[in-house]
Amino acid sequence: MSKRARNGLLLGAALLAGFVGVWKLQERVDAERTALRLEADELTLRSPGVMKKLSLEYAPLMGAIYWTRAVQYYGQKHHLGDQNLELLWPLLDISSTLDPNLIVAYRFGATFLSDAPPRGAGEPEKAVELLERGIKANPEFWRFYQDLGDVYYFDEKNYLKASQAFEEGSRNPAALPWMKTMAAKIAAEGGSLETSYALWLDVYQTSTNKDMRKNAEDHLRLVQAEMDIREINKTADAYEKGTKHRASRISELVQAGLLPGQPRDPDGFAYVLNDHGAAELNPKSPLREEWLRENKKLMK
C-alpha cells in the first residue's frame, strides 16, 4: 500500500472516530434534555394534593422520592450550567406536601431556593414559604427559625423580620443560647459584617451537609474580605487626613506605620488600592468575581 493510500485510511479513520464522538455527545445532550422535558410534563399532570391522595399510606416514601428528584434536578442544572430552576419549587412543594416531616427538604430546599444565581434559584420568598410550612408541621424543630432568619438577613435584607425569627426560635427550650444573642445583635446592628460573619460561622460549624458547609465557607471568605477592605479604607482615610493626599499603594500605608504589613485576603492574595485610592480585592484573587457580584447587588 502506498504512503498516500495509508494516510488516506488514517484520515478516514480519524474522521469516523470524530463523527462517532460527536454523535455520542449529541445523544447524551438529547437524553438530558428529554429527561428534563419529561419531568416538566409529569409535573404539569400532578399537583401536590392529587399526589397526596394517590399515594395513600405511601405518601412519606413518595415524598422522599420527590426530594431525591429535586436534588438530582438541582445538581443536573448546575452540571449543565443552566440557571433556569423553574421546576425546583414544584418538586419541593410536592415532596414537603407528601411528607410534612421531611426536615431535610425544608432546610436544604430553602437554601437552593434562596441563594442568588448561579448558586440557587434567587427566590427567597419561596424559601420563606417553604420554611414557614416546615415550622407549622414541625413546631418543635427550632433550627427552622434559624434558617428563616438567615433568609431574611442574607437574601431579603429584612433585618427586623430576621431578628423576629431568631427571637421566636430562641423561645424553644431546645434552642441554643446564641439564638437570642443573634436576635439582639441583628435588631441593634442591622446588616453589620460582624453579625453576618457570626451567622455564617454557625451554619458552617453546625451543618453536616457538605454543600451547605461549602456555601457557608465561601460566604465566610467573602465577609472576611469585606471586613478587611473596610479596615484598610479606614486606614487610608487616616493617612489622607494626615498627609493631605490619598495613598495610591498599600505599601505607602505600611511605610507610614499604619499597617503592620501587606494585608492579604483569605486566599492569600494581596489587597490593592484602585485608581480612587479605595481598597479592593486583587484582580488575580479567586474571590474577586464573587465579591464584585455581591457589591453590585448591594448597589441596586
Buried (B, 14 or more C-beta within 10 A) or exposed (E): EEEEEEEEEEEEEEEEEEEEEEEEEEEEEEEBEEEBEEBEEEBEEEBBEEBBEEBEEEBBEBBBBBBEBBBEBBEBBBEEEEEEBEBBBBBBBBBBBBBBEBBEBBBBBBBBBBBBEEBBBBBBEBBBBBBBBBBEBBEEBBBBBBBBBBBBBBBBBBBEBBBBBBBBBBEBEEBBEBBBEBBEBBBEBBEBBEBBBBBBBBBBEEBEEEBBBEBBBBBBBBBBBBBBBEEBBEBBBEBEEEEEEBBEEBBBBBEBEBBEEEBBBBBEBBBBBEEEBBBBBBEEBBBBEBBEEBEEEEEE
